[in-house]
Amino acid sequence: MTSRSLNVLRGLALLAAVFAFGVVMFGAFVRLSNAGLSCPDWPTCYGRAAWPEQQHEIAQANQAFPDRPYETHKAWREQVHRFLAGTLGTLVFALALIASWRKPWARFAVIAGAIFAAVGVAMYIKGEHHWSLLVSLLAIGLPLAAAMGLHRPGAWRISVLALSVVVFQAMLGMWTVTLLLKPIVVMGHLMGGITTFALLAYAALRFAGCGANDDSYADLRRAVVLGIVLLLAQIALGGWTSSNYAALACGTDFPKCLGQWAPATDFREGFVLWRGIGVNYEGGVLDMAARSAIQITHRLGALVVFCYLAWLSHRVSRRGLRSLGLAIAIVLVTQVLLGISNVHFGLPLPVATLHNGVAALLLFTLLAALARTQKRHEDAMFLSHGYR
């Protein structure tokens, strides 16, 4: 592989990671502005590639979907999000293709996976849902098999794995609409976006040569991994809170909930993951006690994560990685302040959207710390010497 091609791989990984962050932010904006069902079909919007704009198009849309009247100020948000996600999928496909190019079987798996993904969408549009699901599973499985069997350093295999995650993320986006904002699916869709961003960001960091000269940070690495796990769990809990419309279940009180330290709660009902099919979850279906239980759990999780990451930032700094430790601390404090502001100011859309974005940035700081504690030679030297 030529140095020019290697530079393309580096640049593409960085571009895809930045674009993925933008998609996560815009997806949060769509969800928090209650536009998740503004296009009742998928992947079209009221049967159109874009969205209805002319009066006769709007009339046709309302006639075709009488249970979901067209809302001009919302539909474009959902469809633009889909366009952005599709563009990200194209970037990830290109990245996976370059990473697997020198291995014919892996290259074939990546190309076949992309073709199956496109065929699956076409079948879904035609109403062949069962065949679409089968073909989509192939679209996920082929790149996954390629990533597992590719004898390359981590960043290369992650670049291929990201294609499988993006295809599954598209399926979650479809189910978000068809299952009427089912909380477990909405939460999964958020985590799919975060996972895609994390994989691309980590690959970009490794391709850029982020790493250590030896394995002296092995003990610190384990602490960073635990921090990543805790943060991902808290992000998932935040997604559960949002998808169940529990963000303001405690009113605008903090740290109390509804003016009390121990309000009425129903944890069992609040954490039922599956409630069957056919229920419209827009606006939420839980009573206040169940929503309060979710909100309180989210706050307790935030306290645990804050304490651990505050300690971790101090430990990272003490080990000589001061810039990383400071970055973790700054983003962590920012995230906590945004969370409190969400409650205090009644969930303003800009603040709530930033809360999602800063969570992704906090994850990035931990991924950078993880990359910094691993040996540099695995990916950076592989790039500098090329491969066969």
VENKACOR-V384918 format. One record per residue. N is the residue number from 1. RES is the residue in one letter. PHI is phi in whole degrees, -180 to 180 (NA if undefined). OMEGA is omega in whole degrees, 0 to 359 (999 if undefined). Layout:
BEGIN
N&RES&PHI&OMEGA / N&RES&PHI&OMEGA
END
This chain:
BEGIN
1&M&NA&182 / 2&T&-75&179 / 3&S&-63&178 / 4&R&-64&179 / 5&S&-65&178 / 6&L&-66&177 / 7&N&-65&176 / 8&V&-62&179 / 9&L&-63&177 / 10&R&-59&183 / 11&G&-64&181 / 12&L&-68&178 / 13&A&-62&179 / 14&L&-65&180 / 15&L&-61&181 / 16&A&-64&179 / 17&A&-65&179 / 18&V&-64&180 / 19&F&-66&178 / 20&A&-62&177 / 21&F&-61&178 / 22&G&-63&179 / 23&V&-65&177 / 24&V&-61&180 / 25&M&-63&182 / 26&F&-69&176 / 27&G&-62&176 / 28&A&-64&178 / 29&F&-61&179 / 30&V&-64&183 / 31&R&-65&185 / 32&L&-75&175 / 33&S&-93&177 / 34&N&58&180 / 35&A&-107&185 / 36&G&-65&178 / 37&L&-113&182 / 38&S&-71&169 / 39&C&-117&188 / 40&P&-73&178 / 41&D&-116&181 / 42&W&-149&2 / 43&P&-88&178 / 44&T&-80&178 / 45&C&-126&187 / 46&Y&57&177 / 47&G&80&182 / 48&R&-116&179 / 49&A&-66&177 / 50&A&-102&176 / 51&W&-158&181 / 52&P&-61&179 / 53&E&-129&181 / 54&Q&-80&183 / 55&Q&-59&180 / 56&H&-69&177 / 57&E&-68&179 / 58&I&-66&178 / 59&A&-63&178 / 60&Q&-64&179 / 61&A&-63&180 / 62&N&-67&178 / 63&Q&-72&181 / 64&A&-75&181 / 65&F&-130&184 / 66&P&-64&180 / 67&D&-83&181 / 68&R&-136&180 / 69&P&-58&183 / 70&Y&-68&177 / 71&E&-119&187 / 72&T&-58&186 / 73&H&-76&181 / 74&K&-113&188 / 75&A&-60&182 / 76&W&-63&181 / 77&R&-64&181 / 78&E&-65&184 / 79&Q&-74&175 / 80&V&-63&177 / 81&H&-60&178 / 82&R&-66&177 / 83&F&-62&179 / 84&L&-64&178 / 85&A&-64&177 / 86&G&-65&177 / 87&T&-64&177 / 88&L&-61&178 / 89&G&-59&178 / 90&T&-65&178 / 91&L&-62&181 / 92&V&-67&176 / 93&F&-60&179 / 94&A&-62&179 / 95&L&-64&180 / 96&A&-64&181 / 97&L&-65&179 / 98&I&-65&182 / 99&A&-66&183 / 100&S&-106&194 / 101&W&-60&185 / 102&R&-77&176 / 103&K&-112&187 / 104&P&-54&182 / 105&W&-67&179 / 106&A&-71&178 / 107&R&-62&178 / 108&F&-62&180 / 109&A&-63&180 / 110&V&-66&181 / 111&I&-65&179 / 112&A&-63&178 / 113&G&-61&179 / 114&A&-65&179 / 115&I&-65&178 / 116&F&-61&178 / 117&A&-62&179 / 118&A&-65&179 / 119&V&-64&179 / 120&G&-61&177 / 121&V&-65&180 / 122&A&-61&179 / 123&M&-65&180 / 124&Y&-65&179 / 125&I&-61&180 / 126&K&-80&178 / 127&G&91&179 / 128&E&-89&191 / 129&H&-68&182 / 130&H&-68&177 / 131&W&-65&178 / 132&S&-61&179 / 133&L&-64&180 / 134&L&-62&180 / 135&V&-66&180 / 136&S&-66&177 / 137&L&-64&174 / 138&L&-64&179 / 139&A&-63&177 / 140&I&-80&187 / 141&G&-69&184 / 142&L&-65&176 / 143&P&-63&178 / 144&L&-63&178 / 145&A&-64&179 / 146&A&-64&180 / 147&A&-65&182 / 148&M&-71&183 / 149&G&-95&183 / 150&L&-79&180 / 151&H&-87&180 / 152&R&-138&175 / 153&P&-58&189 / 154&G&-52&185 / 155&A&-62&180 / 156&W&-68&180 / 157&R&-68&178 / 158&I&-64&179 / 159&S&-62&178 / 160&V&-78&179 / 161&L&-58&182 / 162&A&-58&179 / 163&L&-66&177 / 164&S&-62&181 / 165&V&-65&180 / 166&V&-65&178 / 167&V&-64&178 / 168&F&-65&177 / 169&Q&-63&176 / 170&A&-64&177 / 171&M&-65&177 / 172&L&-64&176 / 173&G&-63&177 / 174&M&-64&181 / 175&W&-67&176 / 176&T&-57&180 / 177&V&-79&187 / 178&T&-70&178 / 179&L&-99&169 / 180&L&58&175 / 181&L&61&176 / 182&K&-57&187 / 183&P&-54&182 / 184&I&-64&179 / 185&V&-76&178 / 186&V&-61&177 / 187&M&-63&178 / 188&G&-62&179 / 189&H&-65&175 / 190&L&-61&182 / 191&M&-68&175 / 192&G&-64&177 / 193&G&-65&179 / 194&I&-64&179 / 195&T&-65&177 / 196&T&-60&178 / 197&F&-60&182 / 198&A&-62&180 / 199&L&-62&182 / 200&L&-68&180 / 201&A&-65&180 / 202&Y&-65&178 / 203&A&-61&180 / 204&A&-63&179 / 205&L&-63&181 / 206&R&-70&177 / 207&F&-63&180 / 208&A&-79&177 / 209&G&92&179 / 210&C&-70&181 / 211&G&174&180 / 212&A&-111&180 / 213&N&-81&181 / 214&D&-144&183 / 215&D&-106&184 / 216&S&-72&181 / 217&Y&-100&185 / 218&A&-57&181 / 219&D&-67&178 / 220&L&-68&181 / 221&R&-61&180 / 222&R&-63&179 / 223&A&-67&179 / 224&V&-68&178 / 225&V&-60&178 / 226&L&-62&177 / 227&G&-62&178 / 228&I&-64&180 / 229&V&-62&179 / 230&L&-63&180 / 231&L&-66&178 / 232&L&-62&177 / 233&A&-63&179 / 234&Q&-70&176 / 235&I&-64&177 / 236&A&-62&178 / 237&L&-65&175 / 238&G&-64&176 / 239&G&-64&177 / 240&W&-66&178 / 241&T&-63&181 / 242&S&-67&184 / 243&S&-70&176 / 244&N&-100&178 / 245&Y&53&183 / 246&A&-109&184 / 247&A&-62&180 / 248&L&-113&181 / 249&A&-65&178 / 250&C&-99&183 / 251&G&70&178 / 252&T&-107&181 / 253&D&-91&173 / 254&F&-156&5 / 255&P&-84&178 / 256&K&-72&179 / 257&C&-125&183 / 258&L&56&178 / 259&G&77&183 / 260&Q&-131&173 / 261&W&-83&181 / 262&A&-136&180 / 263&P&-75&177 / 264&A&-64&181 / 265&T&-136&176 / 266&D&-139&184 / 267&F&-67&181 / 268&R&-62&180 / 269&E&-72&183 / 270&G&-68&184 / 271&F&-121&169 / 272&V&-77&187 / 273&L&-80&185 / 274&W&-132&182 / 275&R&-121&180 / 276&G&89&184 / 277&I&-116&177 / 278&G&110&179 / 279&V&-86&175 / 280&N&-89&185 / 281&Y&-94&180 / 282&E&-63&183 / 283&G&90&179 / 284&G&91&180 / 285&V&-124&184 / 286&L&-86&175 / 287&D&-80&187 / 288&M&-66&181 / 289&A&-64&179 / 290&A&-68&179 / 291&R&-67&178 / 292&S&-63&178 / 293&A&-61&179 / 294&I&-65&182 / 295&Q&-63&179 / 296&I&-65&177 / 297&T&-62&178 / 298&H&-62&179 / 299&R&-67&178 / 300&L&-64&176 / 301&G&-62&178 / 302&A&-62&179 / 303&L&-64&179 / 304&V&-62&181 / 305&V&-65&179 / 306&F&-61&181 / 307&C&-62&183 / 308&Y&-68&183 / 309&L&-70&175 / 310&A&-63&176 / 311&W&-64&181 / 312&L&-64&180 / 313&S&-61&177 / 314&H&-66&181 / 315&R&-66&179 / 316&V&-61&179 / 317&S&-64&181 / 318&R&-66&180 / 319&R&-87&176 / 320&G&100&179 / 321&L&-101&189 / 322&R&-65&181 / 323&S&-64&178 / 324&L&-68&179 / 325&G&-61&179 / 326&L&-67&180 / 327&A&-62&178 / 328&I&-60&182 / 329&A&-64&183 / 330&I&-65&182 / 331&V&-67&179 / 332&L&-62&180 / 333&V&-64&178 / 334&T&-59&181 / 335&Q&-64&179 / 336&V&-64&179 / 337&L&-64&177 / 338&L&-66&178 / 339&G&-63&178 / 340&I&-66&179 / 341&S&-64&177 / 342&N&-55&181 / 343&V&-72&187 / 344&H&-62&184 / 345&F&-100&175 / 346&G&78&175 / 347&L&60&174 / 348&P&-64&187 / 349&L&-57&180 / 350&P&-61&181 / 351&V&-69&180 / 352&A&-64&178 / 353&T&-66&178 / 354&L&-62&179 / 355&H&-59&176 / 356&N&-69&182 / 357&G&-65&180 / 358&V&-69&173 / 359&A&-60&177 / 360&A&-66&178 / 361&L&-65&177 / 362&L&-63&175 / 363&L&-62&179 / 364&F&-62&179 / 365&T&-62&178 / 366&L&-71&177 / 367&L&-65&177 / 368&A&-64&177 / 369&A&-64&178 / 370&L&-63&180 / 371&A&-61&182 / 372&R&-68&181 / 373&T&-91&180 / 374&Q&-104&181 / 375&K&-63&183 / 376&R&-73&191 / 377&H&-64&188 / 378&E&-56&184 / 379&D&-104&184 / 380&A&-65&179 / 381&M&-69&177 / 382&F&-59&178 / 383&L&-68&185 / 384&S&-68&181 / 385&H&-99&182 / 386&G&76&179 / 387&Y&-151&179 / 388&R&-116&999
END
